[in-house]
């Protein structure tokens, strides 16, 4: 996901997407440990997606409320 796509999501959708990506990452990590994964580069891409999501969620939560 790009940062633009993430920013367009609502805060609830962002948290849901973060949970989903973390689940995918866990599943891929477990498959890597058992030797069932061929595309190990997907792990790195998911880690970067998690970082992007966490950063944007944190920025929105700390943003001052404007009226």
PDB file of N, H, CA, C and O in Angstrom:
ATOM      1  N   UNK A   1       0.835  -1.189   0.000  1.00  0.00           N
ATOM      2  CA  UNK A   1       0.000   0.000   0.000  1.00  0.00           C
ATOM      3  C   UNK A   1       0.876   1.247   0.000  1.00  0.00           C
ATOM      4  O   UNK A   1       1.957   1.269   0.589  1.00  0.00           O
ATOM      5  N   UNK A   2       0.395   2.261  -0.660  1.00  0.00           N
ATOM      6  H   UNK A   2      -0.483   2.243  -1.138  1.00  0.00           H
ATOM      7  CA  UNK A   2       1.108   3.524  -0.633  1.00  0.00           C
ATOM      8  C   UNK A   2       0.568   4.383   0.502  1.00  0.00           C
ATOM      9  O   UNK A   2      -0.519   4.130   1.022  1.00  0.00           O
ATOM     10  N   UNK A   3       1.328   5.388   0.878  1.00  0.00           N
ATOM     11  H   UNK A   3       2.211   5.593   0.455  1.00  0.00           H
ATOM     12  CA  UNK A   3       0.888   6.258   1.961  1.00  0.00           C
ATOM     13  C   UNK A   3      -0.376   7.013   1.570  1.00  0.00           C
ATOM     14  O   UNK A   3      -1.217   7.305   2.420  1.00  0.00           O
ATOM     15  N   UNK A   4      -0.510   7.327   0.291  1.00  0.00           N
ATOM     16  H   UNK A   4       0.173   7.090  -0.399  1.00  0.00           H
ATOM     17  CA  UNK A   4      -1.704   8.034  -0.170  1.00  0.00           C
ATOM     18  C   UNK A   4      -2.953   7.171   0.042  1.00  0.00           C
ATOM     19  O   UNK A   4      -3.989   7.662   0.491  1.00  0.00           O
ATOM     20  N   UNK A   5      -2.840   5.889  -0.286  1.00  0.00           N
ATOM     21  H   UNK A   5      -1.999   5.491  -0.651  1.00  0.00           H
ATOM     22  CA  UNK A   5      -3.966   4.981  -0.096  1.00  0.00           C
ATOM     23  C   UNK A   5      -4.311   4.847   1.386  1.00  0.00           C
ATOM     24  O   UNK A   5      -5.487   4.791   1.748  1.00  0.00           O
ATOM     25  N   UNK A   6      -3.308   4.795   2.229  1.00  0.00           N
ATOM     26  H   UNK A   6      -2.353   4.840   1.935  1.00  0.00           H
ATOM     27  CA  UNK A   6      -3.520   4.647   3.668  1.00  0.00           C
ATOM     28  C   UNK A   6      -4.198   5.888   4.236  1.00  0.00           C
ATOM     29  O   UNK A   6      -5.124   5.781   5.041  1.00  0.00           O
ATOM     30  N   UNK A   7      -3.742   7.049   3.822  1.00  0.00           N
ATOM     31  H   UNK A   7      -2.990   7.136   3.169  1.00  0.00           H
ATOM     32  CA  UNK A   7      -4.313   8.298   4.338  1.00  0.00           C
ATOM     33  C   UNK A   7      -5.772   8.479   3.928  1.00  0.00           C
ATOM     34  O   UNK A   7      -6.524   9.158   4.627  1.00  0.00           O
ATOM     35  N   UNK A   8      -6.182   7.890   2.817  1.00  0.00           N
ATOM     36  H   UNK A   8      -5.571   7.339   2.250  1.00  0.00           H
ATOM     37  CA  UNK A   8      -7.564   8.008   2.357  1.00  0.00           C
ATOM     38  C   UNK A   8      -8.522   7.144   3.175  1.00  0.00           C
ATOM     39  O   UNK A   8      -9.732   7.368   3.146  1.00  0.00           O
ATOM     40  N   UNK A   9      -7.996   6.163   3.901  1.00  0.00           N
ATOM     41  H   UNK A   9      -7.013   5.981   3.924  1.00  0.00           H
ATOM     42  CA  UNK A   9      -8.843   5.298   4.724  1.00  0.00           C
ATOM     43  C   UNK A   9      -9.265   6.033   5.989  1.00  0.00           C
ATOM     44  O   UNK A   9      -8.574   6.941   6.450  1.00  0.00           O
ATOM     45  N   UNK A  10     -10.395   5.636   6.541  1.00  0.00           N
ATOM     46  H   UNK A  10     -10.956   4.897   6.167  1.00  0.00           H
ATOM     47  CA  UNK A  10     -10.828   6.206   7.817  1.00  0.00           C
ATOM     48  C   UNK A  10      -9.959   5.604   8.925  1.00  0.00           C
ATOM     49  O   UNK A  10      -9.339   4.560   8.721  1.00  0.00           O
ATOM     50  N   UNK A  11      -9.906   6.250  10.093  1.00  0.00           N
ATOM     51  H   UNK A  11     -10.409   7.098  10.259  1.00  0.00           H
ATOM     52  CA  UNK A  11      -9.083   5.718  11.188  1.00  0.00           C
ATOM     53  C   UNK A  11      -9.451   4.281  11.571  1.00  0.00           C
ATOM     54  O   UNK A  11      -8.572   3.481  11.891  1.00  0.00           O
ATOM     55  N   UNK A  12     -10.722   3.959  11.540  1.00  0.00           N
ATOM     56  H   UNK A  12     -11.437   4.608  11.279  1.00  0.00           H
ATOM     57  CA  UNK A  12     -11.151   2.593  11.873  1.00  0.00           C
ATOM     58  C   UNK A  12     -10.640   1.608  10.818  1.00  0.00           C
ATOM     59  O   UNK A  12     -10.182   0.516  11.153  1.00  0.00           O
ATOM     60  N   UNK A  13     -10.721   1.997   9.557  1.00  0.00           N
ATOM     61  H   UNK A  13     -11.093   2.884   9.285  1.00  0.00           H
ATOM     62  CA  UNK A  13     -10.239   1.138   8.473  1.00  0.00           C
ATOM     63  C   UNK A  13      -8.730   0.969   8.544  1.00  0.00           C
ATOM     64  O   UNK A  13      -8.210  -0.103   8.235  1.00  0.00           O
ATOM     65  N   UNK A  14      -8.021   2.024   8.952  1.00  0.00           N
ATOM     66  H   UNK A  14      -8.444   2.895   9.203  1.00  0.00           H
ATOM     67  CA  UNK A  14      -6.567   1.943   9.070  1.00  0.00           C
ATOM     68  C   UNK A  14      -6.164   0.924  10.129  1.00  0.00           C
ATOM     69  O   UNK A  14      -5.253   0.124   9.912  1.00  0.00           O
ATOM     70  N   UNK A  15      -6.837   0.951  11.266  1.00  0.00           N
ATOM     71  H   UNK A  15      -7.577   1.600  11.443  1.00  0.00           H
ATOM     72  CA  UNK A  15      -6.529   0.004  12.338  1.00  0.00           C
ATOM     73  C   UNK A  15      -6.867  -1.417  11.899  1.00  0.00           C
ATOM     74  O   UNK A  15      -6.124  -2.352  12.198  1.00  0.00           O
ATOM     75  N   UNK A  16      -7.981  -1.584  11.195  1.00  0.00           N
ATOM     76  H   UNK A  16      -8.585  -0.824  10.952  1.00  0.00           H
ATOM     77  CA  UNK A  16      -8.363  -2.904  10.703  1.00  0.00           C
ATOM     78  C   UNK A  16      -7.342  -3.424   9.695  1.00  0.00           C
ATOM     79  O   UNK A  16      -6.976  -4.599   9.722  1.00  0.00           O
ATOM     80  N   UNK A  17      -6.891  -2.553   8.818  1.00  0.00           N
ATOM     81  H   UNK A  17      -7.188  -1.599   8.796  1.00  0.00           H
ATOM     82  CA  UNK A  17      -5.892  -2.935   7.816  1.00  0.00           C
ATOM     83  C   UNK A  17      -4.578  -3.307   8.495  1.00  0.00           C
ATOM     84  O   UNK A  17      -3.913  -4.258   8.085  1.00  0.00           O
ATOM     85  N   UNK A  18      -4.205  -2.561   9.530  1.00  0.00           N
ATOM     86  H   UNK A  18      -4.745  -1.788   9.863  1.00  0.00           H
ATOM     87  CA  UNK A  18      -2.987  -2.857  10.276  1.00  0.00           C
ATOM     88  C   UNK A  18      -3.075  -4.252  10.892  1.00  0.00           C
ATOM     89  O   UNK A  18      -2.122  -5.027  10.819  1.00  0.00           O
ATOM     90  N   UNK A  19      -4.213  -4.570  11.495  1.00  0.00           N
ATOM     91  H   UNK A  19      -4.988  -3.941  11.554  1.00  0.00           H
ATOM     92  CA  UNK A  19      -4.409  -5.892  12.089  1.00  0.00           C
ATOM     93  C   UNK A  19      -4.320  -6.983  11.024  1.00  0.00           C
ATOM     94  O   UNK A  19      -3.736  -8.041  11.259  1.00  0.00           O
ATOM     95  N   UNK A  20      -4.901  -6.722   9.857  1.00  0.00           N
ATOM     96  H   UNK A  20      -5.376  -5.863   9.666  1.00  0.00           H
ATOM     97  CA  UNK A  20      -4.886  -7.694   8.769  1.00  0.00           C
ATOM     98  C   UNK A  20      -3.460  -7.940   8.266  1.00  0.00           C
ATOM     99  O   UNK A  20      -3.063  -9.087   8.058  1.00  0.00           O
ATOM    100  N   UNK A  21      -2.698  -6.872   8.072  1.00  0.00           N
ATOM    101  H   UNK A  21      -3.020  -5.941   8.241  1.00  0.00           H
ATOM    102  CA  UNK A  21      -1.336  -7.000   7.557  1.00  0.00           C
ATOM    103  C   UNK A  21      -0.446  -7.702   8.575  1.00  0.00           C
ATOM    104  O   UNK A  21       0.412  -8.502   8.202  1.00  0.00           O
ATOM    105  N   UNK A  22      -0.645  -7.408   9.858  1.00  0.00           N
ATOM    106  H   UNK A  22      -1.341  -6.757  10.161  1.00  0.00           H
ATOM    107  CA  UNK A  22       0.134  -8.105  10.891  1.00  0.00           C
ATOM    108  C   UNK A  22      -0.167  -9.600  10.877  1.00  0.00           C
ATOM    109  O   UNK A  22       0.735 -10.413  11.079  1.00  0.00           O
ATOM    110  N   UNK A  23      -1.414  -9.967  10.643  1.00  0.00           N
ATOM    111  H   UNK A  23      -2.146  -9.306  10.478  1.00  0.00           H
ATOM    112  CA  UNK A  23      -1.786 -11.382  10.545  1.00  0.00           C
ATOM    113  C   UNK A  23      -1.115 -12.051   9.358  1.00  0.00           C
ATOM    114  O   UNK A  23      -0.626 -13.176   9.462  1.00  0.00           O
ATOM    115  N   UNK A  24      -1.096 -11.353   8.229  1.00  0.00           N
ATOM    116  H   UNK A  24      -1.494 -10.439   8.145  1.00  0.00           H
ATOM    117  CA  UNK A  24      -0.430 -11.885   7.041  1.00  0.00           C
ATOM    118  C   UNK A  24       1.060 -12.071   7.303  1.00  0.00           C
ATOM    119  O   UNK A  24       1.652 -13.071   6.896  1.00  0.00           O
ATOM    120  N   UNK A  25       1.657 -11.098   7.988  1.00  0.00           N
ATOM    121  H   UNK A  25       1.175 -10.287   8.319  1.00  0.00           H
ATOM    122  CA  UNK A  25       3.086 -11.161   8.281  1.00  0.00           C
ATOM    123  C   UNK A  25       3.395 -12.354   9.184  1.00  0.00           C
ATOM    124  O   UNK A  25       4.365 -13.077   8.953  1.00  0.00           O
ATOM    125  N   UNK A  26       2.572 -12.559  10.207  1.00  0.00           N
ATOM    126  H   UNK A  26       1.784 -11.972  10.394  1.00  0.00           H
ATOM    127  CA  UNK A  26       2.760 -13.690  11.108  1.00  0.00           C
ATOM    128  C   UNK A  26       2.663 -15.003  10.346  1.00  0.00           C
ATOM    129  O   UNK A  26       3.492 -15.896  10.526  1.00  0.00           O
ATOM    130  N   UNK A  27       1.648 -15.118   9.494  1.00  0.00           N
ATOM    131  H   UNK A  27       0.975 -14.392   9.347  1.00  0.00           H
ATOM    132  CA  UNK A  27       1.455 -16.333   8.709  1.00  0.00           C
ATOM    133  C   UNK A  27       2.659 -16.593   7.805  1.00  0.00           C
ATOM    134  O   UNK A  27       3.122 -17.728   7.699  1.00  0.00           O
ATOM    135  N   UNK A  28       3.169 -15.542   7.153  1.00  0.00           N
ATOM    136  H   UNK A  28       2.794 -14.619   7.240  1.00  0.00           H
ATOM    137  CA  UNK A  28       4.319 -15.692   6.271  1.00  0.00           C
ATOM    138  C   UNK A  28       5.574 -16.078   7.048  1.00  0.00           C
ATOM    139  O   UNK A  28       6.369 -16.898   6.590  1.00  0.00           O
ATOM    140  N   UNK A  29       5.744 -15.481   8.226  1.00  0.00           N
ATOM    141  H   UNK A  29       5.097 -14.815   8.598  1.00  0.00           H
ATOM    142  CA  UNK A  29       6.902 -15.823   9.062  1.00  0.00           C
ATOM    143  C   UNK A  29       6.881 -17.292   9.464  1.00  0.00           C
ATOM    144  O   UNK A  29       7.910 -17.969   9.439  1.00  0.00           O
ATOM    145  N   UNK A  30       5.705 -17.775   9.833  1.00  0.00           N
ATOM    146  H   UNK A  30       4.870 -17.226   9.853  1.00  0.00           H
ATOM    147  CA  UNK A  30       5.586 -19.187  10.212  1.00  0.00           C
ATOM    148  C   UNK A  30       5.873 -20.100   9.026  1.00  0.00           C
ATOM    149  O   UNK A  30       6.522 -21.135   9.173  1.00  0.00           O
ATOM    150  N   UNK A  31       5.390 -19.713   7.857  1.00  0.00           N
ATOM    151  H   UNK A  31       4.863 -18.871   7.738  1.00  0.00           H
ATOM    152  CA  UNK A  31       5.669 -20.511   6.655  1.00  0.00           C
ATOM    153  C   UNK A  31       7.149 -20.500   6.313  1.00  0.00           C
ATOM    154  O   UNK A  31       7.682 -21.496   5.824  1.00  0.00           O
ATOM    155  N   UNK A  32       7.821 -19.375   6.566  1.00  0.00           N
ATOM    156  H   UNK A  32       7.389 -18.565   6.963  1.00  0.00           H
ATOM    157  CA  UNK A  32       9.257 -19.299   6.292  1.00  0.00           C
ATOM    158  C   UNK A  32      10.026 -20.234   7.212  1.00  0.00           C
ATOM    159  O   UNK A  32      10.975 -20.893   6.785  1.00  0.00           O
ATOM    160  N   UNK A  33       9.621 -20.291   8.466  1.00  0.00           N
ATOM    161  H   UNK A  33       8.850 -19.756   8.813  1.00  0.00           H
ATOM    162  CA  UNK A  33      10.291 -21.155   9.429  1.00  0.00           C
ATOM    163  C   UNK A  33      10.182 -22.632   9.050  1.00  0.00           C
ATOM    164  O   UNK A  33      11.088 -23.416   9.332  1.00  0.00           O
ATOM    165  N   UNK A  34       9.087 -23.006   8.418  1.00  0.00           N
ATOM    166  H   UNK A  34       8.351 -22.369   8.189  1.00  0.00           H
ATOM    167  CA  UNK A  34       8.905 -24.396   8.021  1.00  0.00           C
ATOM    168  C   UNK A  34       9.406 -24.664   6.605  1.00  0.00           C
ATOM    169  O   UNK A  34       9.312 -25.790   6.116  1.00  0.00           O
ATOM    170  N   UNK A  35       9.939 -23.633   5.944  1.00  0.00           N
ATOM    171  H   UNK A  35      10.015 -22.719   6.342  1.00  0.00           H
ATOM    172  CA  UNK A  35      10.514 -23.805   4.617  1.00  0.00           C
ATOM    173  C   UNK A  35       9.492 -23.894   3.503  1.00  0.00           C
ATOM    174  O   UNK A  35       9.785 -24.459   2.450  1.00  0.00           O
ATOM    175  N   UNK A  36       8.312 -23.358   3.701  1.00  0.00           N
ATOM    176  H   UNK A  36       8.073 -22.899   4.557  1.00  0.00           H
ATOM    177  CA  UNK A  36       7.255 -23.457   2.700  1.00  0.00           C
ATOM    178  C   UNK A  36       7.099 -22.195   1.859  1.00  0.00           C
ATOM    179  O   UNK A  36       6.159 -22.103   1.069  1.00  0.00           O
ATOM    180  N   UNK A  37       7.981 -21.239   2.006  1.00  0.00           N
ATOM    181  H   UNK A  37       8.744 -21.314   2.648  1.00  0.00           H
ATOM    182  CA  UNK A  37       7.823 -19.970   1.291  1.00  0.00           C
ATOM    183  C   UNK A  37       8.928 -19.835   0.247  1.00  0.00           C
ATOM    184  O   UNK A  37      10.092 -20.132   0.513  1.00  0.00           O
ATOM    185  N   UNK A  38       8.544 -19.387  -0.934  1.00  0.00           N
ATOM    186  H   UNK A  38       7.597 -19.146  -1.149  1.00  0.00           H
ATOM    187  CA  UNK A  38       9.507 -19.185  -2.009  1.00  0.00           C
ATOM    188  C   UNK A  38       9.837 -17.707  -2.191  1.00  0.00           C
ATOM    189  O   UNK A  38      10.962 -17.360  -2.550  1.00  0.00           O
ATOM    190  N   UNK A  39       8.865 -16.844  -1.946  1.00  0.00           N
ATOM    191  H   UNK A  39       7.951 -17.126  -1.654  1.00  0.00           H
ATOM    192  CA  UNK A  39       9.052 -15.415  -2.176  1.00  0.00           C
ATOM    193  C   UNK A  39       9.329 -14.720  -0.840  1.00  0.00           C
ATOM    194  O   UNK A  39       8.426 -14.141  -0.235  1.00  0.00           O
ATOM    195  N   UNK A  40      10.569 -14.780  -0.394  1.00  0.00           N
ATOM    196  H   UNK A  40      11.303 -15.250  -0.886  1.00  0.00           H
ATOM    197  CA  UNK A  40      10.909 -14.202   0.906  1.00  0.00           C
ATOM    198  C   UNK A  40      10.866 -12.674   0.888  1.00  0.00           C
ATOM    199  O   UNK A  40      10.825 -12.052   1.949  1.00  0.00           O
ATOM    200  N   UNK A  41      10.875 -12.067  -0.279  1.00  0.00           N
ATOM    201  H   UNK A  41      10.909 -12.573  -1.141  1.00  0.00           H
ATOM    202  CA  UNK A  41      10.826 -10.608  -0.364  1.00  0.00           C
ATOM    203  C   UNK A  41       9.477 -10.064   0.113  1.00  0.00           C
ATOM    204  O   UNK A  41       9.365  -8.885   0.446  1.00  0.00           O
ATOM    205  N   UNK A  42       8.467 -10.912   0.145  1.00  0.00           N
ATOM    206  H   UNK A  42       8.558 -11.870  -0.126  1.00  0.00           H
ATOM    207  CA  UNK A  42       7.155 -10.479   0.622  1.00  0.00           C
ATOM    208  C   UNK A  42       7.197 -10.097   2.102  1.00  0.00           C
ATOM    209  O   UNK A  42       6.450  -9.221   2.538  1.00  0.00           O
ATOM    210  N   UNK A  43       8.067 -10.748   2.871  1.00  0.00           N
ATOM    211  H   UNK A  43       8.674 -11.459   2.517  1.00  0.00           H
ATOM    212  CA  UNK A  43       8.216 -10.413   4.287  1.00  0.00           C
ATOM    213  C   UNK A  43       8.654  -8.956   4.452  1.00  0.00           C
ATOM    214  O   UNK A  43       8.116  -8.223   5.282  1.00  0.00           O
ATOM    215  N   UNK A  44       9.614  -8.562   3.666  1.00  0.00           N
ATOM    216  H   UNK A  44      10.050  -9.157   2.991  1.00  0.00           H
ATOM    217  CA  UNK A  44      10.121  -7.186   3.752  1.00  0.00           C
ATOM    218  C   UNK A  44       9.047  -6.180   3.356  1.00  0.00           C
ATOM    219  O   UNK A  44       8.911  -5.131   3.985  1.00  0.00           O
ATOM    220  N   UNK A  45       8.289  -6.499   2.317  1.00  0.00           N
ATOM    221  H   UNK A  45       8.400  -7.351   1.805  1.00  0.00           H
ATOM    222  CA  UNK A  45       7.224  -5.603   1.863  1.00  0.00           C
ATOM    223  C   UNK A  45       6.149  -5.455   2.941  1.00  0.00           C
ATOM    224  O   UNK A  45       5.648  -4.352   3.161  1.00  0.00           O
ATOM    225  N   UNK A  46       5.791  -6.543   3.610  1.00  0.00           N
ATOM    226  H   UNK A  46       6.198  -7.439   3.431  1.00  0.00           H
ATOM    227  CA  UNK A  46       4.789  -6.473   4.667  1.00  0.00           C
ATOM    228  C   UNK A  46       5.303  -5.678   5.863  1.00  0.00           C
ATOM    229  O   UNK A  46       4.546  -4.922   6.473  1.00  0.00           O
ATOM    230  N   UNK A  47       6.582  -5.839   6.205  1.00  0.00           N
ATOM    231  H   UNK A  47       7.196  -6.453   5.709  1.00  0.00           H
ATOM    232  CA  UNK A  47       7.160  -5.059   7.303  1.00  0.00           C
ATOM    233  C   UNK A  47       7.083  -3.570   7.004  1.00  0.00           C
ATOM    234  O   UNK A  47       6.788  -2.768   7.890  1.00  0.00           O
ATOM    235  N   UNK A  48       7.345  -3.204   5.768  1.00  0.00           N
ATOM    236  H   UNK A  48       7.584  -3.856   5.048  1.00  0.00           H
ATOM    237  CA  UNK A  48       7.275  -1.795   5.385  1.00  0.00           C
ATOM    238  C   UNK A  48       5.833  -1.286   5.418  1.00  0.00           C
ATOM    239  O   UNK A  48       5.587  -0.149   5.823  1.00  0.00           O
ATOM    240  N   UNK A  49       4.882  -2.116   4.996  1.00  0.00           N
ATOM    241  H   UNK A  49       5.081  -3.039   4.667  1.00  0.00           H
ATOM    242  CA  UNK A  49       3.473  -1.730   5.066  1.00  0.00           C
ATOM    243  C   UNK A  49       3.041  -1.509   6.512  1.00  0.00           C
ATOM    244  O   UNK A  49       2.313  -0.563   6.811  1.00  0.00           O
ATOM    245  N   UNK A  50       3.494  -2.389   7.409  1.00  0.00           N
ATOM    246  H   UNK A  50       4.086  -3.158   7.167  1.00  0.00           H
ATOM    247  CA  UNK A  50       3.163  -2.243   8.828  1.00  0.00           C
ATOM    248  C   UNK A  50       3.724  -0.939   9.361  1.00  0.00           C
ATOM    249  O   UNK A  50       3.041  -0.222  10.093  1.00  0.00           O
ATOM    250  N   UNK A  51       4.963  -0.623   9.003  1.00  0.00           N
ATOM    251  H   UNK A  51       5.518  -1.205   8.409  1.00  0.00           H
ATOM    252  CA  UNK A  51       5.576   0.619   9.467  1.00  0.00           C
ATOM    253  C   UNK A  51       4.819   1.836   8.946  1.00  0.00           C
ATOM    254  O   UNK A  51       4.600   2.792   9.690  1.00  0.00           O
ATOM    255  N   UNK A  52       4.418   1.810   7.677  1.00  0.00           N
ATOM    256  H   UNK A  52       4.596   1.034   7.073  1.00  0.00           H
ATOM    257  CA  UNK A  52       3.660   2.932   7.113  1.00  0.00           C
ATOM    258  C   UNK A  52       2.336   3.114   7.844  1.00  0.00           C
ATOM    259  O   UNK A  52       1.958   4.229   8.204  1.00  0.00           O
ATOM    260  N   UNK A  53       1.640   2.007   8.058  1.00  0.00           N
ATOM    261  H   UNK A  53       1.946   1.101   7.765  1.00  0.00           H
ATOM    262  CA  UNK A  53       0.344   2.066   8.737  1.00  0.00           C
ATOM    263  C   UNK A  53       0.495   2.595  10.164  1.00  0.00           C
ATOM    264  O   UNK A  53      -0.267   3.465  10.586  1.00  0.00           O
ATOM    265  N   UNK A  54       1.468   2.078  10.902  1.00  0.00           N
ATOM    266  H   UNK A  54       2.087   1.371  10.559  1.00  0.00           H
ATOM    267  CA  UNK A  54       1.660   2.519  12.282  1.00  0.00           C
ATOM    268  C   UNK A  54       2.009   4.003  12.344  1.00  0.00           C
ATOM    269  O   UNK A  54       1.530   4.724  13.219  1.00  0.00           O
ATOM    270  N   UNK A  55       2.840   4.451  11.419  1.00  0.00           N
ATOM    271  H   UNK A  55       3.229   3.866  10.708  1.00  0.00           H
ATOM    272  CA  UNK A  55       3.245   5.854  11.399  1.00  0.00           C
ATOM    273  C   UNK A  55       2.047   6.767  11.167  1.00  0.00           C
ATOM    274  O   UNK A  55       1.870   7.751  11.885  1.00  0.00           O
ATOM    275  N   UNK A  56       1.235   6.455  10.187  1.00  0.00           N
ATOM    276  H   UNK A  56       1.378   5.655   9.604  1.00  0.00           H
ATOM    277  CA  UNK A  56       0.085   7.302   9.855  1.00  0.00           C
ATOM    278  C   UNK A  56      -0.959   7.264  10.963  1.00  0.00           C
ATOM    279  O   UNK A  56      -1.544   8.294  11.299  1.00  0.00           O
ATOM    280  N   UNK A  57      -1.198   6.077  11.535  1.00  0.00           N
ATOM    281  H   UNK A  57      -0.723   5.241  11.261  1.00  0.00           H
ATOM    282  CA  UNK A  57      -2.158   5.975  12.640  1.00  0.00           C
ATOM    283  C   UNK A  57      -1.684   6.828  13.812  1.00  0.00           C
ATOM    284  O   UNK A  57      -2.483   7.535  14.426  1.00  0.00           O
ATOM    285  N   UNK A  58      -0.402   6.767  14.124  1.00  0.00           N
ATOM    286  H   UNK A  58       0.246   6.192  13.625  1.00  0.00           H
ATOM    287  CA  UNK A  58       0.150   7.543  15.235  1.00  0.00           C
ATOM    288  C   UNK A  58       0.070   9.049  14.948  1.00  0.00           C
ATOM    289  O   UNK A  58      -0.250   9.833  15.842  1.00  0.00           O
ATOM    290  N   UNK A  59       0.358   9.452  13.704  1.00  0.00           N
ATOM    291  H   UNK A  59       0.618   8.815  12.978  1.00  0.00           H
ATOM    292  CA  UNK A  59       0.285  10.863  13.344  1.00  0.00           C
ATOM    293  C   UNK A  59      -1.138  11.385  13.498  1.00  0.00           C
ATOM    294  O   UNK A  59      -1.347  12.486  14.007  1.00  0.00           O
ATOM    295  N   UNK A  60      -2.106  10.604  13.064  1.00  0.00           N
ATOM    296  H   UNK A  60      -1.936   9.710  12.650  1.00  0.00           H
ATOM    297  CA  UNK A  60      -3.495  11.061  13.158  1.00  0.00           C
ATOM    298  C   UNK A  60      -3.971  11.124  14.596  1.00  0.00           C
ATOM    299  O   UNK A  60      -4.780  11.984  14.941  1.00  0.00           O
ATOM    300  N   UNK A  61      -3.478  10.217  15.450  1.00  0.00           N
ATOM    301  H   UNK A  61      -2.820   9.517  15.170  1.00  0.00           H
ATOM    302  CA  UNK A  61      -3.908  10.224  16.842  1.00  0.00           C
ATOM    303  C   UNK A  61      -3.293  11.385  17.619  1.00  0.00           C
ATOM    304  O   UNK A  61      -3.885  11.865  18.585  1.00  0.00           O
ATOM    305  N   UNK A  62      -2.113  11.839  17.205  1.00  0.00           N
ATOM    306  H   UNK A  62      -1.632  11.449  16.419  1.00  0.00           H
ATOM    307  CA  UNK A  62      -1.453  12.933  17.895  1.00  0.00           C
ATOM    308  C   UNK A  62      -1.762  14.299  17.277  1.00  0.00           C
ATOM    309  O   UNK A  62      -1.371  15.328  17.829  1.00  0.00           O
ATOM    310  N   UNK A  63      -2.448  14.318  16.158  1.00  0.00           N
ATOM    311  H   UNK A  63      -2.766  13.483  15.710  1.00  0.00           H
ATOM    312  CA  UNK A  63      -2.782  15.574  15.497  1.00  0.00           C
ATOM    313  C   UNK A  63      -3.749  16.380  16.376  1.00  0.00           C
ATOM    314  O   UNK A  63      -4.687  15.816  16.938  1.00  0.00           O
ATOM    315  N   UNK A  64      -3.525  17.685  16.496  1.00  0.00           N
ATOM    316  H   UNK A  64      -2.762  18.143  16.039  1.00  0.00           H
ATOM    317  CA  UNK A  64      -4.430  18.502  17.302  1.00  0.00           C
ATOM    318  C   UNK A  64      -5.800  18.592  16.650  1.00  0.00           C
ATOM    319  O   UNK A  64      -5.920  18.694  15.429  1.00  0.00           O
ATOM    320  N   UNK A  65      -6.812  18.554  17.474  1.00  0.00           N
ATOM    321  H   UNK A  65      -6.714  18.471  18.466  1.00  0.00           H
ATOM    322  CA  UNK A  65      -8.180  18.630  16.972  1.00  0.00           C
ATOM    323  C   UNK A  65      -8.479  20.082  16.574  1.00  0.00           C
ATOM    324  O   UNK A  65      -8.386  20.995  17.395  1.00  0.00           O
ATOM    325  N   UNK A  66      -8.836  20.276  15.310  1.00  0.00           N
ATOM    326  H   UNK A  66      -8.911  19.535  14.643  1.00  0.00           H
ATOM    327  CA  UNK A  66      -9.169  21.613  14.829  1.00  0.00           C
ATOM    328  C   UNK A  66     -10.678  21.699  14.661  1.00  0.00           C
ATOM    329  O   UNK A  66     -11.317  20.761  14.183  1.00  0.00           O
ATOM    330  N   UNK A  67     -11.227  22.808  15.051  1.00  0.00           N
ATOM    331  H   UNK A  67     -10.708  23.570  15.440  1.00  0.00           H
ATOM    332  CA  UNK A  67     -12.689  22.960  14.981  1.00  0.00           C
ATOM    333  C   UNK A  67     -13.138  23.657  13.752  1.00  0.00           C
ATOM    334  O   UNK A  67     -14.338  23.855  13.559  1.00  0.00           O
TER     335      UNK A  67
END
